[in-house]
């Protein structure tokens, strides 16, 4: 094969006894060079003809060197790759060997609940999917790179950050050459790779991010725009915007004032018209057009539903998202002049990529909008949400007519005290709005005057899990909204435990909290008859870490978590469960969490209507330890252990 350390030349190669050697020819006994397999950190399977040879692959070593090997036969190259991979991949990650990988290797990373310590993991890149095996052999759920919410490089180009909806992965670069290769490969895999729907960057629900961005912007800013989708935008701006979105829609933020509604609408239409294989696919498009001749409406709806299930998943999800959007648009036809028929005239030829002479294409779109609920199996809950959003947009339009709107705002429903139709408020959330500002906005709308010791706060509530999280007054609301699931909502209500928490924090010594709590994890085992009960554990919480010890006398924590990476919910949702014996204990732990996570500020002292006077110490003796524990964590554990054995121990030197 061809071997290249610094220059390309033909070499005889041999893999034997953990060493990859290359010789001048098959008669030589002394190798020109060799690579020990334990020094290999990455293998790369290059595309065909990437280096002027039929098939090539790359080997990266710990010394930050790159070796290029080439063969005339793709099958032979694959055999070499598999053999080398099998020799250097740890047994804990051997299942990755079965994958048709483009890149395979080991990297240091942080993720999940182990952000305080980097661990070595094995990574395999297959298409747009990144497979990960941790050092303990556990294979994690693969990352769908085209569905990432964020992909960025931090720390002087030494950390690659991959953010999904429910997890974040930090990949660290220890070797420059190897790390840069991974960065470029992951960035390429996470971008759109072609002109078909399945090759686009996607949302969590399998809708192309480009489509989602355009629909969201038009929903926020253009539902009442006269002639929306019928009027053409500027061709140059449409072309430019489409190119930017297709390059990396993840980095594009459409803003009112910077982007015109008609330009965005035209971009969406052009995307569908130029789409490779079309939205309905070349295979099934004729069947959709044929269905329009059915005279019986019930039979026609059934045929549409059958054809819908035949579409690829991404096409099916995209079609539903688009028709859902057009359904909203026609709800405002009195203002935008775009009823179902007019929308069908525009979108029929666009989606079927025809010249518009045959109205069958328009008839399909008209039927899909008219029978949207039946064809797409929209349940009552989805329909109510749709109606609520339409109502909210109408209210916000009326409200905005008297003032200017900020770019990048987001409309959401916030409830007052409890989730009821009569308590909902539709609020436009700017990117800079804090939980405190949102709270005042809701109270002002309902003309509620905040009295002294009225601790009104904003809560994130998860209905399904019966859990809630009081937002810190300085938290930005918009990022929270973008992460909320369909089962969650925001509510403004009084935080009944705030006064008790403030009193506790004012009277405590130091910034550390310690004590016994009941602990449980693995929520998904509930109901399976497996042992998932709570266990007594000793915890120490300081300004940086929450540490769990098996018992008071333990010196090494079983688990530890960085405090700033934790979200603390009251209820049943979190991955890790902590249970206190009393409400007072719960308040004290929760107050300490909030204090250490927010630099000691639990409640805004400058708020005139909510100022809390520091309580007199002698009036609150019941909340103060009679024997305050001081010192480092080890000293406190020893003190508590001694006290548990002999309560008089701590008093002997008094």
PyMOL commands that set and color helices and strands:
alter all, ss='L'
color gray80, all
select helices_A, chain A and resi 37-39+74-88+91-98+145-147+176-189+197-199+209-221+235-251+261-273+281-293+297-310+313-331+333-336+340-352+360-370+372-375+380-400+421-423+435-445+477-483+498-507+523-525+563-565+583-597+608-610+617-623+633-645+649-651
alter helices_A, ss='H'
color red, helices_A
select strands_A, chain A and resi 2-4+8-10+12-16+19-23+33-36+40-45+55-61+66-71+103-111+119-126+129-133+143-144+150-154+159-163+168-172+410-416+424-429+456-462+467-470+488-494+513-520+535-541+545-549+559-562+577-579
alter strands_A, ss='S'
color yellow, strands_A
deselect
rebuild
show_as cartoon
